Amino acid sequence: MSVSDSSLPDELRAGAEALGLQLTESQHTQLLDFLALLQKWNRVYNLTAVRDPREMLTHHLLDSLAAVPPLQRHLQARDLAQPGRAPQLLDVGSGGGLPGVVFAICCPQLQVRCVDTVAKKAAFLQQAAATLRLPNLRGLHARVETLSGPFDVVSSRAFASLADFTGWSRAALAPQGVWLAMKGRQPDDEIAQLPPEVQVFHVEQLQVPGLQAERCIVWLRPTGS
Ligand SMILES: C[S@@+](CC[C@H](N)C(=O)[O-])C[C@H]1O[C@@H](n2cnc3c(N)ncnc32)[C@H](O)[C@@H]1O
């Protein structure tokens, strides 16, 4: 089944509405085009174990879209505190661009960098930026440990333990920056293993349309920032 001849556009529209997202027609099209790109290049670039387009919609696209309203609220608050500079986000271990590409589509004011250690995944992300005409998106081929910032938000999904994620990306975080970790069930064991320099300031439960599974964002920042 191809993305274009199915009911996926309606399902995406309904899912976005359920999340309270006001997508423009062009954002809706970009999200569907991204889904088609993932589907088309998955075998070549080994981007995701999910093959079925409908499953890709719920498990990847809607799952990432669920984090957009919390991110937008954070960016609005940040704009009030630090007006004048375009916010920068680094998505760590982005793979096929989840959630980084979805964030770049839904938040055009946000400069998004997606980093991955695997060259062909970074190449796919660069290709996605060009094909989807996203001037605010760039794919980087690097280990996150080698990057410096300043990034206002450093995100990850299905990446590493909270301690490794925050430790490896600490140098990339802006002074007032925050980490946004997308997780399934609230990871109490990982939270307990965090070093004293890192604090969790919010665990936000997410409801993904069409997915009966626990999802949350763990928001973190350096202690004392
Ligand atoms: C399980 S995948 C998750 C991909 C995507 N975030 C998602 O939710 O589908 C983890 C990704 O992290 C990348 N990765 C692992 N260690 C890394 C590091 N130190 N720096 C950057 N990327 C890394 C891997 O190449 C892989 O693409």
The ligand as an SDF file (V2000), in Angstrom:
LIG
                    3D

 27 29  0  0  0  0  0  0  0  0999 V2000
   16.9250    3.4660   18.3730 C   0  0  0  0  0  0  0  0  0  0  0  0
   17.4430    4.7070   17.2680 S   0  0  0  0  0  0  0  0  0  0  0  0
   16.1960    5.9350   17.5200 C   0  0  0  0  0  0  0  0  0  0  0  0
   15.9550    6.7430   16.2850 C   0  0  0  0  0  0  0  0  0  0  0  0
   14.8370    7.7940   16.3990 C   0  0  0  0  0  0  0  0  0  0  0  0
   15.1280    8.7740   17.4240 N   0  0  0  0  0  0  0  0  0  0  0  0
   13.4850    7.1710   16.6320 C   0  0  0  0  0  0  0  0  0  0  0  0
   12.8360    7.4850   17.6290 O   0  0  0  0  0  0  0  0  0  0  0  0
   13.0420    6.3570   15.7870 O   0  0  0  0  0  0  0  0  0  0  0  0
   18.8740    5.4460   18.0820 C   0  0  0  0  0  0  0  0  0  0  0  0
   19.7650    6.2230   17.1390 C   0  0  0  0  0  0  0  0  0  0  0  0
   20.8160    6.8440   17.8840 O   0  0  0  0  0  0  0  0  0  0  0  0
   21.9890    6.8630   17.0910 C   0  0  0  0  0  0  0  0  0  0  0  0
   23.1340    7.0450   18.0130 N   0  0  0  0  0  0  0  0  0  0  0  0
   23.6340    6.1290   18.8910 C   0  0  0  0  0  0  0  0  0  0  0  0
   24.6360    6.6870   19.6140 N   0  0  0  0  0  0  0  0  0  0  0  0
   24.7700    7.9830   19.1880 C   0  0  0  0  0  0  0  0  0  0  0  0
   25.6180    9.0610   19.5660 C   0  0  0  0  0  0  0  0  0  0  0  0
   26.5500    8.9140   20.5120 N   0  0  0  0  0  0  0  0  0  0  0  0
   25.4750   10.2580   18.9360 N   0  0  0  0  0  0  0  0  0  0  0  0
   24.5260   10.4020   17.9650 C   0  0  0  0  0  0  0  0  0  0  0  0
   23.6930    9.4030   17.5740 N   0  0  0  0  0  0  0  0  0  0  0  0
   23.8090    8.2120   18.1680 C   0  0  0  0  0  0  0  0  0  0  0  0
   21.9400    5.5260   16.3530 C   0  0  0  0  0  0  0  0  0  0  0  0
   22.7100    5.5320   15.1690 O   0  0  0  0  0  0  0  0  0  0  0  0
   20.4290    5.3950   16.0600 C   0  0  0  0  0  0  0  0  0  0  0  0
   20.0990    5.9190   14.7870 O   0  0  0  0  0  0  0  0  0  0  0  0
  1  2  1  0
  2  3  1  0
  2 10  1  0
  3  4  1  0
  4  5  1  0
  5  6  1  0
  5  7  1  0
  7  8  2  0
  7  9  1  0
 10 11  1  0
 11 12  1  0
 11 26  1  0
 12 13  1  0
 13 14  1  0
 13 24  1  0
 14 15  1  0
 14 23  1  0
 15 16  2  0
 16 17  1  0
 17 18  1  0
 17 23  2  0
 18 19  1  0
 18 20  2  0
 20 21  1  0
 21 22  2  0
 22 23  1  0
 24 25  1  0
 24 26  1  0
 26 27  1  0
M  CHG  2   2   1   9  -1
M  END
$$$$
